[in-house]
Amino acid sequence: MLGAASVILNDDGRILLVKHGYGERNWELPGGRGEARESAEETARREAREEVGLELQIDYLTGVYWEPEIDAHHFVFRAHSDGEARVHDRTEITEVGWFDPSDLPRPVSDFTERRIADAISGVAARVHTIGPRVWRR
């Protein structure tokens, strides 16, 4: 399985997060599962368009995360957009918001925190192996 997400920053350095309407009902990066014949970058763009109505400008790849528990590779990009984020499908996403990276909303997973930290660190992209998520409540 291949998935892609984007760390979308605004001019104030805030990160766009979406709140899921299912599962842990957590705050998360816009993103999701890739479709057939779709690159990771195309997946990131499509998911942002579907979830929050944004057309992204991808800046660069910030990391690839392999989750052996479900045999999935997660690609993460740093991106920006001039558009206004809004909820498109309330059954999947219930809220959107811009947050300071040092003051993220709860619940959020350690995996989301890590991807944000990697994206804003300025360090070259690497491949990481991740374990089960830890939830910050």
Secondary structure in CASP SS format (residue, H / E / C, confidence):
PFRMAT SS
TARGET T0000
AUTHOR 0000-0000-0000
METHOD secondary structure of the structure
MODEL  1
M C 1.00
L E 1.00
G E 1.00
A E 1.00
A E 1.00
S E 1.00
V E 1.00
I E 1.00
L E 1.00
N C 1.00
D C 1.00
D C 1.00
G C 1.00
R C 1.00
I E 1.00
L E 1.00
L E 1.00
V E 1.00
K E 1.00
H E 1.00
G C 1.00
Y C 1.00
G C 1.00
E C 1.00
R C 1.00
N C 1.00
W E 1.00
E E 1.00
L C 1.00
P C 1.00
G E 1.00
G E 1.00
R E 1.00
G C 1.00
E C 1.00
A C 1.00
R C 1.00
E C 1.00
S C 1.00
A H 1.00
E H 1.00
E H 1.00
T H 1.00
A H 1.00
R H 1.00
R H 1.00
E H 1.00
A H 1.00
R H 1.00
E H 1.00
E H 1.00
V H 1.00
G C 1.00
L C 1.00
E C 1.00
L C 1.00
Q E 1.00
I E 1.00
D E 1.00
Y E 1.00
L E 1.00
T E 1.00
G E 1.00
V E 1.00
Y E 1.00
W E 1.00
E E 1.00
P C 1.00
E C 1.00
I C 1.00
D C 1.00
A E 1.00
H E 1.00
H E 1.00
F E 1.00
V E 1.00
F E 1.00
R E 1.00
A E 1.00
H E 1.00
S C 1.00
D C 1.00
G C 1.00
E C 1.00
A C 1.00
R C 1.00
V C 1.00
H C 1.00
D C 1.00
R C 1.00
T C 1.00
E C 1.00
I E 1.00
T E 1.00
E E 1.00
V E 1.00
G E 1.00
W E 1.00
F E 1.00
D C 1.00
P C 1.00
S C 1.00
D C 1.00
L C 1.00
P C 1.00
R C 1.00
P C 1.00
V E 1.00
S E 1.00
D H 1.00
F H 1.00
T H 1.00
E H 1.00
R H 1.00
R H 1.00
I H 1.00
A H 1.00
D H 1.00
A H 1.00
I H 1.00
S H 1.00
G C 1.00
V C 1.00
A C 1.00
A C 1.00
R C 1.00
V E 1.00
H E 1.00
T E 1.00
I C 1.00
G C 1.00
P C 1.00
R C 1.00
V C 1.00
W E 1.00
R E 1.00
R C 1.00
END
